[in-house]
Amino acid sequence: AQEVSSESFDAVIIPGGYAPDRMRRHEPMLKLVRDIFEDGGVVAMICHAVWVPISAGILEGRRVTATSSVKDDVVNAGAAFFDAEVVKDGRLVSSRGPNDLPVFCQAIIETLSAEGG
């Protein structure tokens, strides 16, 4: 398998649905997300994708949104949950679901532009 380094990326966009349930059990994926965040990159998540940053240990003390069915997971991870189209907390960008894609994508672009990515 080819190694992936966070140094090669300015951001990671984690998809929603139930793929994050598998992704969060894959340590190399968690390491990539954690490293991108720690290296100053943007971590964007939508819907159930919040599970990956939770398992990567980067949400404590942060503000995020997600699909309402994972609100307890967000709160138990030490993050504040908001029911909003998009929530930006520094380099973290989160959204609730497919209906929020236009504002989610715009927020990712704005965050990357602000970070010089």
C-alpha positions as CSV (number, residue, x, y, z in Angstrom):
1,A,0.0,0.0,0.0
2,Q,1.2,3.5,-0.8
3,E,1.9,5.8,2.2
4,V,0.0,9.0,2.4
5,S,1.5,12.0,4.2
6,S,-0.4,15.0,5.6
7,E,2.4,17.2,4.2
8,S,0.9,16.5,0.7
9,F,-2.5,18.0,1.6
10,D,-4.0,21.4,2.5
11,A,-7.3,19.8,3.6
12,V,-9.3,16.7,4.0
13,I,-13.0,16.5,3.2
14,I,-14.7,13.6,4.9
15,P,-17.9,12.4,3.2
16,G,-21.1,11.7,5.0
17,G,-23.3,8.7,5.0
18,Y,-22.2,5.5,6.7
19,A,-18.7,5.3,5.2
20,P,-17.3,7.2,8.2
21,D,-18.3,4.3,10.5
22,R,-15.7,2.2,8.7
23,M,-13.2,5.0,8.2
24,R,-13.1,5.7,12.0
25,R,-11.9,2.2,12.6
26,H,-8.9,2.6,10.3
27,E,-6.0,4.0,12.3
28,P,-4.1,5.3,9.2
29,M,-7.2,7.3,8.3
30,L,-7.4,8.8,11.8
31,K,-3.7,9.6,11.7
32,L,-4.1,11.4,8.4
33,V,-7.0,13.5,9.7
34,R,-5.2,14.3,13.0
35,D,-1.9,15.1,11.2
36,I,-3.6,17.4,8.6
37,F,-5.3,19.3,11.4
38,E,-2.2,19.5,13.6
39,D,-0.1,20.6,10.6
40,G,-2.5,23.6,10.0
41,G,-4.8,22.1,7.4
42,V,-8.5,22.3,7.0
43,V,-10.7,19.4,8.1
44,A,-14.2,19.4,6.6
45,M,-17.0,17.0,7.6
46,I,-20.6,16.6,6.6
47,C,-23.4,14.4,8.1
48,H,-22.0,11.4,9.9
49,A,-18.4,12.3,8.9
50,V,-18.0,13.9,12.3
51,W,-17.3,10.4,13.6
52,V,-13.9,10.4,12.0
53,P,-12.6,13.6,13.8
54,I,-14.2,12.4,17.0
55,S,-12.2,9.1,16.8
56,A,-9.1,11.1,15.7
57,G,-9.4,13.0,19.0
58,I,-9.5,16.6,17.5
59,L,-13.0,17.8,18.5
60,E,-12.7,18.4,22.2
61,G,-13.6,22.0,23.0
62,R,-14.6,22.7,19.4
63,R,-17.9,23.8,17.8
64,V,-19.5,21.6,15.1
65,T,-22.7,20.6,13.4
66,A,-23.6,17.2,11.9
67,T,-26.7,15.1,11.3
68,S,-28.8,15.3,14.4
69,S,-28.6,11.6,15.0
70,V,-24.9,11.9,16.1
71,K,-25.5,14.9,18.4
72,D,-24.8,12.7,21.5
73,D,-21.5,11.5,19.9
74,V,-20.4,15.1,19.4
75,V,-21.3,16.1,22.9
76,N,-19.7,13.0,24.5
77,A,-16.5,13.9,22.6
78,G,-16.4,17.2,24.4
79,A,-17.6,19.4,21.4
80,A,-20.5,21.8,21.3
81,F,-23.2,20.8,18.8
82,F,-25.1,23.5,16.8
83,D,-28.0,22.9,14.4
84,A,-26.9,25.1,11.5
85,E,-26.2,24.8,7.8
86,V,-22.5,25.2,8.4
87,V,-20.3,25.7,11.4
88,K,-16.7,27.0,11.1
89,D,-14.4,26.7,14.0
90,G,-11.0,27.8,12.9
91,R,-9.9,25.2,10.4
92,L,-12.8,22.9,11.1
93,V,-15.8,23.1,8.7
94,S,-18.9,21.1,9.4
95,S,-22.3,20.7,7.9
96,R,-25.5,18.7,8.6
97,G,-26.2,16.9,5.3
98,P,-26.8,17.0,1.5
99,N,-29.2,19.9,1.7
100,D,-26.4,22.0,3.1
101,L,-23.9,21.2,0.4
102,P,-23.9,24.7,-1.3
103,V,-23.0,26.5,1.9
104,F,-20.6,23.7,3.0
105,C,-18.6,23.9,-0.2
106,Q,-18.5,27.7,0.0
107,A,-17.3,27.5,3.6
108,I,-14.5,25.1,2.6
109,I,-13.3,27.4,-0.2
110,E,-13.4,30.4,2.2
111,T,-11.5,28.6,4.9
112,L,-8.8,27.4,2.4
113,S,-8.5,30.9,1.0
114,A,-8.2,32.4,4.5
115,E,-5.5,29.8,5.4
116,G,-3.6,30.5,2.2
117,G,-4.3,26.9,1.0
